[in-house]
């Protein structure tokens, strides 16, 4: 009878240990996996959206620059009402030599006859029936991507692939406002592929299965992308959403039936160039994007099984020494499993049972508190408690990691930011309102975001932003970002029904251009900040500009 009872106790103990350990392990693993899934999903989505926005901006800037160059050529051709074909021909040749993306540039008389053209192509031809003339004679025209059959036959095409172009044309008028001709250009669409390569190259080094699309506004036709998609319509809810909200990301089910993490960015134009309404789409197969999360889920499953086996063995071997104390522990464990908030009792008398009860108490407490403790410790160590922005400790960690990966073309731009008018808000409306204002400022700074960088609150109303640039124009990128900050913070804040306006002054310094010591760079940025304040506030000053002034 004792053997039968012993066997039953051993079995019950083994099952209880196995079930408890499996439930606890899988529950915690599921929670961590879910959090990891959301974090990875958001990170990938924002990364794809940021890359799409970068590509859209490059496309718009390129088109704006080419349109501006053609405008300049038109102004030069119109000087003193000259409109001489031989002089215009010389200007056209110079433009094409400087910017090979102009496949063809031509000057037509008011009736559409080509009087001057690059490489003599279409010279003497009448293009009055062509859209580039018909639209250009009315006013400035920038056409969407299209095939130019007539021009494609006359241009070199070593690859044999269909040539595509973007048209720009506008009338040339004399000093009396009379139309003297039309200046027209065909831009080769090949430059768009170079934009694609430039923005995707860094992403492809870290991720797999990344694909790039440019979709027209009209009929949502694919202008650039995988060969099998060119010229076909691409209808996705995210494209319509991007046209309303400019940029977004979502998990989309594509026509092939597969799900992709998809980033969208809508062309917004640049300066005087209004944009053609292109939507840049970047996608990644969902299974590839979340491979690391799936690996973590399987790890949790196997870890749970391993822990279950371990606890089952422990229960099997110690059950012979356990009778009444085990029943007591079992009852408490069952009540815990049922959702009651209890503590595992401390069992006295048998050393092994005493140790086991204490271990169970510690394990339960540790499992329940570990996640919250880690979050609290991380927040205390790396985040400002008022604004939830990273603090000085987080800045040090970021700089250590960034400086380890530095290269010759790697630039860190430090933007030191101080709020103009914040003290007046504190003095007139109180510190509580000032704290709320700081939180709203932090939200706007976070909303601007950047692909690589960090935004830190140093203390009071001072913030530091570190931008990471790889390329030849870090100064221009930093200036554009600083202007975006100033414009954002110049917008009024509504706090307790009060309309509050502030500004901000920004000082900048560059690593390693100004110094290779981060502490010295921060001091330089701070010095440039005070120059911005002395110069009238609400502006951006670089440290190198101070040196030039001196």
C-alpha positions as CSV (number, residue, x, y, z in Angstrom):
1,X,0.0,0.0,0.0
2,X,2.9,2.3,0.8
3,X,4.4,1.6,-2.5
4,X,1.2,2.5,-4.3
5,X,0.8,5.7,-2.3
6,X,4.5,6.6,-2.8
7,X,4.1,6.1,-6.5
8,X,1.0,8.3,-6.6
9,X,2.8,11.1,-4.6
10,X,5.8,10.9,-6.9
11,X,3.6,11.1,-10.0
12,X,1.5,14.0,-8.7
13,X,4.7,15.9,-7.7
14,X,6.3,15.3,-11.0
15,X,3.2,16.5,-12.9
16,X,2.8,19.6,-10.7
17,X,6.4,20.6,-11.1
18,X,6.3,20.0,-14.8
19,X,3.1,21.9,-15.3
20,X,4.1,24.9,-13.1
21,X,7.5,25.2,-14.7
22,X,6.0,24.9,-18.2
23,X,3.3,27.5,-17.6
24,X,5.6,30.0,-16.0
25,X,8.3,29.6,-18.7
26,X,5.9,29.7,-21.6
27,X,3.9,32.6,-20.1
28,X,7.0,34.7,-19.5
29,X,8.4,33.6,-22.9
30,X,5.2,34.5,-24.6
31,X,5.2,38.0,-23.0
32,X,8.8,38.7,-24.0
33,X,8.2,37.3,-27.5
34,X,5.2,39.5,-28.0
35,X,7.0,42.6,-26.8
36,X,10.0,41.7,-29.0
37,X,7.6,41.1,-31.9
38,X,6.0,44.6,-31.5
39,X,9.4,46.3,-31.1
40,X,11.0,44.6,-34.1
41,X,7.8,45.2,-36.2
42,X,7.9,48.9,-35.3
43,X,11.6,49.2,-35.9
44,X,11.5,47.6,-39.3
45,X,8.5,49.5,-40.3
46,X,10.1,52.8,-39.3
47,X,13.3,51.8,-41.0
48,X,11.6,51.1,-44.3
49,X,9.5,54.3,-44.1
50,X,12.6,56.3,-43.4
51,X,14.5,54.8,-46.3
52,X,11.4,55.4,-48.6
53,X,11.3,59.0,-47.4
54,X,15.0,59.4,-48.1
55,X,14.6,58.0,-51.6
56,X,11.5,60.3,-52.3
57,X,13.4,63.3,-51.1
58,X,16.4,62.5,-53.4
59,X,14.0,62.0,-56.3
60,X,12.4,65.4,-55.7
61,X,15.7,67.1,-55.1
62,X,17.1,65.7,-58.4
63,X,14.1,66.8,-60.4
64,X,14.1,70.2,-58.7
65,X,17.8,70.7,-59.5
66,X,17.3,69.7,-63.2
67,X,14.3,71.9,-63.6
68,X,16.2,74.8,-62.1
69,X,19.2,74.2,-64.4
70,X,16.8,74.3,-67.4
71,X,15.3,77.5,-66.1
72,X,18.7,79.0,-65.8
73,X,19.5,77.9,-69.4
74,X,16.3,79.5,-70.5
75,X,17.1,82.8,-68.8
76,X,20.6,82.8,-70.4
77,X,19.0,82.1,-73.8
78,X,16.6,85.0,-73.3
79,X,19.2,87.6,-72.4
80,X,18.8,90.8,-74.4
81,X,16.1,89.0,-76.5
82,X,18.7,87.2,-78.4
83,X,17.2,83.8,-79.0
84,X,19.9,83.0,-81.5
85,X,19.9,79.2,-82.4
86,X,23.7,79.0,-82.6
87,X,24.1,80.6,-79.2
88,X,21.4,78.4,-77.7
89,X,23.0,75.3,-79.3
90,X,26.3,76.1,-77.4
91,X,24.3,76.4,-74.1
92,X,22.6,73.1,-74.8
93,X,25.8,71.3,-75.4
94,X,27.4,72.7,-72.2
95,X,24.3,71.6,-70.2
96,X,24.4,68.1,-71.5
97,X,28.2,67.8,-70.9
98,X,27.7,69.0,-67.3
99,X,24.7,66.8,-66.6
100,X,24.6,63.6,-68.6
101,X,21.1,62.8,-67.2
102,X,19.8,65.2,-69.9
103,X,19.5,62.7,-72.7
104,X,18.2,65.3,-75.1
105,X,17.6,69.1,-74.9
106,X,16.2,71.1,-77.7
107,X,14.9,74.6,-78.6
108,X,11.9,74.9,-80.9
109,X,10.4,78.0,-82.6
110,X,6.8,78.9,-81.7
111,X,5.5,76.6,-84.4
112,X,7.4,73.5,-83.0
113,X,10.4,73.3,-85.4
114,X,13.6,72.2,-83.7
115,X,16.2,75.0,-84.2
116,X,18.9,73.7,-81.8
117,X,19.4,70.3,-80.2
118,X,22.0,68.3,-78.4
119,X,24.0,66.1,-80.7
120,X,21.9,67.4,-83.6
121,X,19.1,64.9,-82.8
122,X,15.7,65.9,-84.2
123,X,17.2,69.1,-85.6
124,X,14.9,70.6,-88.2
125,X,12.0,68.2,-87.1
126,X,8.6,69.6,-86.3
127,X,7.4,68.5,-82.8
128,X,4.2,70.5,-82.7
129,X,2.2,67.3,-82.3
130,X,4.3,66.1,-79.4
131,X,3.1,66.6,-75.7
132,X,6.5,68.1,-74.8
133,X,5.7,71.0,-77.2
134,X,1.9,71.2,-76.8
135,X,2.2,71.4,-73.0
136,X,5.4,73.5,-73.0
137,X,3.9,76.2,-75.1
138,X,1.2,76.7,-72.5
139,X,3.6,77.1,-69.6
140,X,6.1,75.2,-67.5
141,X,5.5,71.4,-67.9
142,X,7.0,68.5,-66.1
143,X,5.7,65.2,-67.4
144,X,5.7,61.8,-65.8
145,X,7.9,58.8,-66.8
146,X,7.1,57.5,-70.4
147,X,8.7,55.8,-73.4
148,X,9.8,58.1,-76.1
149,X,9.7,55.9,-79.2
150,X,11.0,58.5,-81.7
151,X,13.9,59.7,-79.5
152,X,14.8,56.1,-78.4
153,X,15.6,55.2,-82.0
154,X,18.1,58.0,-82.2
155,X,19.9,57.6,-78.9
156,X,22.6,55.0,-78.1
157,X,21.2,52.1,-76.2
158,X,23.9,49.4,-75.5
159,X,21.6,47.4,-73.2
160,X,18.7,47.1,-75.6
161,X,16.2,47.7,-72.8
162,X,13.3,50.2,-73.5
163,X,14.4,53.8,-72.8
164,X,12.3,55.9,-70.5
165,X,12.3,59.6,-70.0
166,X,10.9,62.5,-67.9
167,X,9.9,65.6,-69.9
168,X,10.5,69.2,-68.9
169,X,9.5,72.1,-71.2
170,X,8.4,75.7,-71.0
171,X,8.0,78.7,-73.3
172,X,10.8,81.3,-73.8
173,X,9.5,84.8,-73.9
174,X,11.1,88.1,-74.8
175,X,11.0,91.3,-72.8
176,X,7.6,92.1,-74.2
177,X,6.1,88.8,-73.0
178,X,5.9,87.4,-76.5
179,X,6.7,83.6,-76.9
180,X,9.8,83.2,-79.0
181,X,10.1,79.4,-78.7
182,X,9.9,76.4,-76.4
183,X,12.8,74.9,-74.5
184,X,12.4,71.2,-73.9
185,X,14.4,68.4,-72.3
186,X,14.2,64.6,-71.9
187,X,15.7,63.3,-68.6
188,X,16.9,59.7,-68.7
189,X,15.1,57.6,-66.1
190,X,18.4,55.7,-65.4
191,X,19.2,58.2,-62.6
192,X,16.3,56.8,-60.6
193,X,18.0,53.5,-60.5
194,X,21.1,55.2,-59.0
195,X,18.9,56.7,-56.3
196,X,17.5,53.2,-55.6
197,X,21.0,51.7,-55.2
198,X,22.2,54.6,-53.0
199,X,19.4,54.3,-50.5
200,X,19.1,50.5,-50.5
201,X,22.8,49.7,-50.2
202,X,23.1,50.3,-46.5
203,X,19.8,48.5,-45.8
204,X,20.7,45.5,-47.9
205,X,23.9,45.0,-45.9
206,X,21.8,44.3,-42.8
207,X,18.6,42.9,-44.2
208,X,17.5,40.4,-46.8
209,X,14.7,40.3,-49.4
210,X,14.4,44.1,-49.7
211,X,12.6,45.4,-52.8
212,X,12.1,49.0,-54.1
213,X,9.2,50.4,-56.2
214,X,8.3,53.8,-57.5
215,X,4.6,54.1,-58.3
216,X,3.0,56.9,-60.3
217,X,0.1,58.9,-59.0
218,X,-1.9,58.3,-62.1
219,X,-3.3,54.7,-62.2
220,X,-0.7,53.7,-59.6
221,X,1.6,52.3,-62.3
222,X,5.0,50.8,-61.3
223,X,7.6,53.1,-62.8
224,X,10.7,51.4,-61.2
225,X,11.0,48.1,-59.5
226,X,11.5,44.4,-60.3
227,X,11.2,43.7,-64.0
228,X,8.0,41.7,-63.7
229,X,6.3,44.7,-62.1
230,X,7.4,47.5,-64.5
231,X,4.3,49.1,-66.2
232,X,1.8,47.2,-64.1
233,X,-0.7,48.7,-61.7
234,X,0.1,48.3,-58.0
235,X,-3.0,48.9,-55.8
236,X,-2.3,48.8,-52.1
237,X,-4.2,50.5,-49.2
238,X,-0.9,51.8,-47.9
239,X,-0.3,53.8,-51.2
240,X,-3.6,55.7,-50.7
241,X,-2.8,56.2,-47.1
242,X,0.7,57.5,-48.0
243,X,-0.9,60.1,-50.4
244,X,-2.9,61.4,-47.5
245,X,-0.4,61.2,-44.7
246,X,2.8,61.5,-46.7
247,X,4.6,58.5,-45.1
248,X,3.5,55.4,-43.3
249,X,4.2,51.7,-43.0
250,X,2.0,48.6,-42.6
251,X,2.0,44.9,-43.1
252,X,0.4,44.5,-46.5
253,X,-0.9,41.5,-48.4
254,X,0.4,41.9,-51.9
255,X,-1.2,40.5,-55.1
256,X,1.1,37.5,-55.0
257,X,-0.7,36.4,-51.8
258,X,2.4,36.9,-49.5
259,X,2.5,39.4,-46.6
260,X,5.2,42.1,-46.6
261,X,6.3,44.7,-44.1
262,X,5.9,47.7,-46.4
263,X,7.1,51.3,-46.0
264,X,5.5,54.2,-48.1
265,X,6.7,57.7,-48.8
266,X,4.8,60.2,-50.9
267,X,6.6,62.7,-53.1
268,X,6.1,66.2,-51.7
269,X,8.3,68.2,-54.1
270,X,11.2,70.4,-53.3
271,X,11.4,74.2,-53.3
272,X,9.5,75.4,-56.4
273,X,9.2,71.9,-57.8
274,X,5.7,70.6,-56.8
275,X,6.5,66.9,-57.4
276,X,4.8,64.4,-59.7
277,X,3.0,62.5,-56.9
278,X,5.2,59.5,-57.0
279,X,5.0,57.0,-54.1
280,X,8.2,55.3,-53.1
281,X,7.4,51.8,-51.8
282,X,10.0,49.5,-50.0
283,X,9.0,46.0,-48.9
284,X,10.4,43.1,-47.1
285,X,9.0,39.6,-46.8
286,X,7.3,39.3,-43.4
287,X,8.9,35.9,-42.6
288,X,12.4,37.4,-43.3
289,X,11.7,40.5,-41.3
290,X,10.6,38.7,-38.2
291,X,13.0,35.7,-38.5
292,X,14.8,36.8,-35.3
293,X,11.5,36.9,-33.4
294,X,10.5,33.5,-34.6
295,X,13.9,32.2,-33.5
296,X,13.3,33.7,-30.0
297,X,9.8,32.0,-29.9
298,X,11.3,28.6,-30.7
299,X,14.1,29.2,-28.1
300,X,11.4,29.9,-25.5
301,X,9.6,26.6,-26.4
302,X,12.7,24.5,-26.2
303,X,13.8,26.3,-23.0
304,X,10.3,25.7,-21.5
305,X,10.5,22.0,-22.4
306,X,14.0,21.8,-20.9
307,X,12.9,23.5,-17.7
308,X,9.9,21.2,-17.5
309,X,12.0,18.1,-17.8
310,X,14.4,19.4,-15.2
311,X,11.7,20.1,-12.7
312,X,10.0,16.8,-13.4
313,X,13.2,15.0,-12.5
314,X,13.6,17.0,-9.3
315,X,10.0,16.2,-8.3
316,X,10.6,12.5,-9.1
317,X,13.7,12.1,-6.9
318,X,12.6,14.2,-3.9
319,X,9.1,12.9,-3.7
320,X,10.1,9.9,-1.5
321,X,11.1,12.4,1.3
322,X,7.9,14.4,1.0
323,X,4.5,13.7,2.4
324,X,2.4,16.2,4.3
325,X,4.7,19.2,3.6
326,X,4.4,18.5,-0.1
327,X,0.6,18.3,0.1
328,X,0.7,21.7,1.7
329,X,2.9,23.1,-0.9
330,X,0.8,21.5,-3.6
331,X,-2.4,23.1,-2.3
332,X,-0.7,26.5,-2.3
333,X,0.7,26.0,-5.8
334,X,-2.8,25.1,-7.1
335,X,-4.2,28.2,-5.5
336,X,-1.5,30.3,-7.1
337,X,-2.2,28.7,-10.5
338,X,-5.9,29.6,-9.9
339,X,-4.9,33.3,-9.7
340,X,-4.8,34.0,-6.0
341,X,-2.0,36.2,-4.7
342,X,-0.2,34.1,-2.1
343,X,3.3,33.4,-0.9
344,X,4.8,30.0,-0.8
345,X,5.0,28.9,2.9
346,X,8.3,28.4,4.6
347,X,8.3,24.7,5.6
348,X,10.3,23.7,8.7
349,X,11.5,20.3,9.8
350,X,13.0,18.6,6.8
351,X,16.0,20.4,5.4
352,X,15.3,19.5,1.8
353,X,11.7,20.6,2.0
354,X,12.7,23.8,3.7
355,X,15.2,24.6,0.9
356,X,12.7,23.7,-1.7
357,X,10.0,26.0,-0.2
358,X,12.5,28.8,0.0
359,X,13.6,28.3,-3.6
360,X,10.0,28.3,-4.8
361,X,9.3,31.5,-3.0
362,X,12.4,33.2,-4.5
363,X,11.6,31.8,-8.0
364,X,8.0,33.1,-7.9
365,X,9.0,36.5,-6.6
366,X,11.8,36.7,-9.2
367,X,9.7,35.7,-12.1
368,X,6.9,38.1,-11.2
369,X,9.2,41.1,-10.5
370,X,12.1,40.5,-13.0
371,X,10.4,42.1,-16.0
372,X,9.2,45.2,-14.1
373,X,12.5,45.6,-12.3
374,X,14.5,45.5,-15.6
375,X,12.2,48.1,-17.1
376,X,12.5,50.4,-14.1
377,X,16.3,50.0,-13.9
378,X,16.7,50.8,-17.6
379,X,14.5,53.8,-17.3
380,X,16.3,55.1,-14.3
381,X,19.7,54.5,-15.9
382,X,19.1,55.7,-19.4
383,X,16.0,57.9,-19.6
384,X,15.0,61.3,-18.3
385,X,12.1,60.9,-15.9
386,X,10.3,64.1,-17.0
387,X,10.5,63.9,-20.8
388,X,11.2,60.2,-21.3
389,X,14.1,61.2,-23.7
390,X,17.5,59.5,-23.3
391,X,19.7,61.2,-20.7
392,X,23.5,61.7,-20.4
393,X,24.1,58.1,-19.6
394,X,22.4,57.0,-22.7
395,X,24.4,59.6,-24.7
396,X,27.7,58.1,-23.4
397,X,26.6,54.6,-24.4
398,X,25.6,55.9,-27.9
399,X,28.8,57.7,-28.4
400,X,30.9,54.7,-27.4
401,X,29.1,52.5,-29.9
402,X,29.1,55.2,-32.7
403,X,32.8,56.1,-32.3
404,X,33.8,52.4,-32.5
405,X,32.3,52.2,-36.1
406,X,33.8,55.5,-37.3
407,X,35.4,55.7,-40.8
408,X,36.9,58.5,-42.9
409,X,33.5,59.6,-44.3
410,X,31.7,59.2,-41.0
411,X,30.5,62.5,-39.4
412,X,28.7,63.1,-36.2
413,X,27.0,66.5,-36.0
414,X,26.2,67.7,-32.4
415,X,23.3,70.2,-32.2
416,X,23.1,71.9,-28.8
417,X,19.5,73.3,-28.4
418,X,18.2,75.8,-25.9
419,X,14.6,77.1,-25.6
420,X,14.1,80.8,-26.1
421,X,11.4,82.2,-23.8
422,X,11.2,79.2,-21.5
423,X,12.2,81.2,-18.4
424,X,9.4,83.6,-19.0
425,X,6.9,80.7,-19.1
426,X,8.3,79.3,-15.8
427,X,8.1,82.8,-14.2
428,X,4.6,83.7,-15.3
429,X,2.8,80.4,-15.5
430,X,4.6,78.3,-13.0
431,X,7.0,75.4,-12.9
432,X,4.2,72.8,-13.5
433,X,3.3,74.5,-16.8
434,X,7.1,74.6,-17.6
435,X,7.4,70.9,-17.0
436,X,4.4,70.2,-19.3
437,X,6.0,72.4,-21.9
438,X,9.3,70.5,-21.7
439,X,7.3,67.2,-22.2
440,X,5.6,68.6,-25.3
441,X,8.9,69.9,-26.7
442,X,10.4,66.4,-26.2
443,X,7.4,64.9,-28.1
444,X,8.0,67.3,-31.1
445,X,11.7,66.5,-31.2
446,X,11.0,62.8,-31.1
447,X,8.4,63.2,-33.8
448,X,11.0,64.7,-36.1
449,X,13.2,61.6,-35.6
450,X,16.2,60.6,-37.7
451,X,17.4,57.3,-39.2
452,X,20.6,57.4,-37.2
453,X,21.1,59.5,-34.2
454,X,19.9,60.3,-30.7
455,X,18.0,63.1,-29.0
456,X,19.0,63.8,-25.4
457,X,17.8,66.1,-22.6
458,X,20.8,67.4,-20.8
459,X,18.9,69.3,-18.1
460,X,16.6,72.3,-17.7
461,X,15.6,73.5,-21.2
462,X,18.7,72.3,-22.9
463,X,18.8,69.4,-25.3
464,X,21.5,67.7,-27.4
465,X,20.9,66.0,-30.8
466,X,23.6,63.9,-32.4
467,X,23.1,63.3,-36.1
468,X,25.1,60.5,-37.9
469,X,25.9,61.2,-41.5
470,X,27.8,59.1,-44.1
471,X,28.5,61.2,-47.2
472,X,29.7,64.5,-48.5
473,X,27.0,66.8,-47.2
474,X,26.7,66.4,-43.4
475,X,26.5,70.2,-42.9
476,X,23.5,70.5,-45.3
477,X,21.7,67.6,-43.6
478,X,22.3,69.1,-40.2
479,X,21.1,72.6,-41.3
480,X,17.9,71.1,-42.8
481,X,17.3,69.2,-39.6
482,X,17.9,72.3,-37.4
483,X,15.5,74.3,-39.6
484,X,12.9,71.6,-39.1
485,X,13.4,71.8,-35.3
486,X,13.0,75.6,-35.3
487,X,9.9,75.5,-37.4
488,X,8.4,72.8,-35.2
489,X,9.1,74.6,-31.9
490,X,7.9,77.9,-33.3
491,X,4.4,76.5,-33.6
492,X,2.2,77.4,-30.6
493,X,1.7,75.0,-27.6
494,X,-1.6,74.8,-25.9
495,X,-1.3,74.1,-22.2
496,X,-4.2,74.5,-19.7
497,X,-6.0,76.4,-22.4
498,X,-3.1,78.8,-22.7
499,X,-1.5,79.6,-26.1
500,X,2.2,79.5,-25.5
501,X,4.9,80.5,-28.0
502,X,8.6,79.8,-27.6
503,X,11.6,79.6,-29.9
504,X,14.9,77.9,-29.9
505,X,18.5,78.7,-30.5
506,X,20.8,76.0,-31.9
507,X,24.6,75.6,-31.9
508,X,26.4,73.0,-33.9
509,X,29.8,71.3,-34.0
510,X,31.1,68.4,-36.1
511,X,33.1,65.3,-35.2
512,X,35.8,64.8,-36.2
513,X,36.0,68.1,-38.2
514,X,36.1,70.4,-35.2
515,X,37.6,68.0,-32.7
516,X,38.0,64.2,-32.0
517,X,37.0,64.7,-28.4
518,X,33.2,64.4,-27.8
519,X,33.4,66.5,-24.7
520,X,35.1,69.2,-26.6
521,X,32.6,69.0,-29.4
522,X,29.7,69.5,-26.9
523,X,31.5,72.6,-25.5
524,X,31.9,73.9,-29.0
525,X,28.3,73.3,-29.9
526,X,27.3,75.1,-26.6
527,X,29.5,78.1,-27.6
528,X,27.9,78.2,-31.0
529,X,24.5,78.1,-29.3
530,X,25.3,81.3,-27.4
531,X,26.4,83.0,-30.6
532,X,22.9,82.1,-32.0
533,X,21.4,83.8,-28.9
534,X,23.6,86.9,-29.3
535,X,22.7,87.1,-33.0
536,X,19.0,87.3,-32.3
537,X,17.9,83.8,-31.2
538,X,15.7,81.4,-33.1
539,X,18.5,80.4,-35.4
540,X,21.3,77.9,-36.1
541,X,25.1,78.6,-35.9
542,X,28.0,76.3,-36.5
543,X,31.2,76.5,-34.5
544,X,33.2,76.7,-37.6
545,X,31.4,79.9,-38.5
546,X,32.6,81.4,-35.2
547,X,36.2,80.7,-36.1
548,X,35.7,82.4,-39.5
549,X,34.2,85.5,-37.9
550,X,37.1,85.7,-35.5
